[in-house]
Amino acid sequence: MQSRLFCLIVWFMGTFLVCAQDSIVVSKNPTVNLLYAQAIQLSYEERFAEALPFFDQVIALDPFVSEIYLDRGIIKTRIGDQTGAIADFTSQLGLTPRLADAYFLRGERYLQQHNYHKALTDFKKVNKLDGGNADAHCFCAEAALVLHKERKARKEATRCASIKAKTK
């Protein structure tokens, strides 16, 4: 599906960014596209609670819209619904199992909930899909350390530092 979309929702190290969009085409259904555009616009305005029903409507009309669960999971994170966010990231992974961002975001939520085993599993998956993500290596090291996997923690911390040194 072709789109003149240049709108992204990114949750990175506690920062929420939404860029402007031109037109959004995520479905063959024009109503879905309109609802999605409204959800993105409200998100851009940081009116997250108001955006959520629009994301819900998009999912009700077309549950296979690309990355809709990722976007809604980010919104749920912003309004404090960590469990709902995890469920949405999991749903996204059911549609796109190789989407490193969904594993990363879900791993962050697991870390926040002190579910270190699941966090470690997700960050290991991110590292497998995107080995250059320094933050995933750092978080992987953090979870491994809490789980008393010192060797794994050391390895991941070294990899994290190495990637960060290359990007300076």
N, C-alpha and C positions, 0 to 999 in steps of 0.2 A: 504494500500500500504506500503510495507516494504522499509525501507531506512536505510542507514548507515549515516544518516545525523546528524551532530553535529554542525550545523551552525545556529546561531540565530542572528536576528537583533533586537536590543532592544533600544528603546528611553526612557531614564530614567533620569529625572532631568537635561535635556540638554546635556546628554552624549550619544554619538552614539557608540555602540559596535558591532562588527561583529567578530565572532570567525571563525576559519578555518573549512573547510568542507572536507569530504572524497569524497563521491559521493552523489549526490542528486537525489532522485527519488520522484517526486511529481505528475507524470502523467504516463499513459501507453504509451504516445507518447514520444519516445526518443528525438525528436527535442525539445519538451517542456522542458525536463530535461536538455538538453544541454544549451538552452537559459537561463533557470533559474540559472544554475550554473554560467554562464557568468555574469549574472546580480549580483549575490551574490559576485563573485570575484571582479568585478568593484566596488561594494559597499565597500568591504573590503579594497580596495585601495583608498577609498574616492573619487572615480571618479563618483560622483553621476549623473551628467548630461549625462555621457556616459552610465551609467547603466539603466537609465530610458527607452530608446527605447527597451532594452531587456525585461524589465518587461512588457512593452506594447505588445511586440510580444507574450510573454507567455499568456497574457490575451486574445489576439486575437485568438490564437490557442486553448486555453483551459481555458475559463473564470471561471471554477470551481476549479482551483488549490487551494489547502488548503493554506490559509493565504497570497495569492499573493497580495491582495489589501492592507493588513496590511503592507507588505514589501514595496510596491510602495508608500503608504501613508507616510511612514517614509522617503523614498527618497525624496518625494515632500516637506516634511517638511524641510529637509536639504538644498534644493535648493530655499526655500522661497515661495513655492506655497502652502500657508496655505489653500486656498479654495479647491484646488485639493486634498490636503491631507484629508480634511474633507470629501470630496466626496468619496475618496477611503476607509476611515474608515467606512463610512456609507454603502458602497457596501459590505465590509467585514462582517458587522453586518447583512446584508441581508442573507449571507451564513452561518454565525456562530453567531446567536443572543445571545449566552451566553459567548462570548469571552470578558472577562473583560478588557484585554489589549486594544482592539479597542475602547471601551467606554472611557478608561482612556486617550488614545492618542487624541481622538476626543475632549474630555473635555478640555485637555490642549490647543488645538488649539482654542476652543471657548473662553477660558479665555484670551488668547492672543488677540483675536479680541474683547474683552470686551462684549461678548454675555453671560452674567452671568446666564440668565435663562436656556439656553441650557447647559452651563457648569455644573450648579447645577444638572440638570436632569441626565447628564452623570455620574457625580461623585456619585450621589445617587445610580445609577445602578451598578457602580463598587463596592460600599459598600455592596450592596445586594448580588452580586456574589462573592466578595472577601472581607469580612469584616476585614481582617487583613492588608489591604493596607493603611498604615499610611498616605502616600502622598495623596491618594484619600480623606481621611477624612480631611486633612489640606486644600486641594483645595476646598473641599465642604464647609468648614468653611469660606474660603475667599470669595467664590461666595455668600454664604448666607449673610455674613456681608455687602457686597456691595448692596445686595437686601433688606437690612434692616430687615432681618430675624434673629434678635439677638439671640433668644432662640436656633434656629437651629445651628447658628454659634458657640455658646457656647458649645453645645452638641458635635458637630463635632470636635472642637478644643480640647475638653477634651479627646475624643476618640483617636485623633491623638497623643496627648501627652502620653496617656496610652500605646498605641502600641509601640511608640518610646522608652518609658522607659523600656518596657519588652525586647526590642531587644538590649539593651546596655549591 
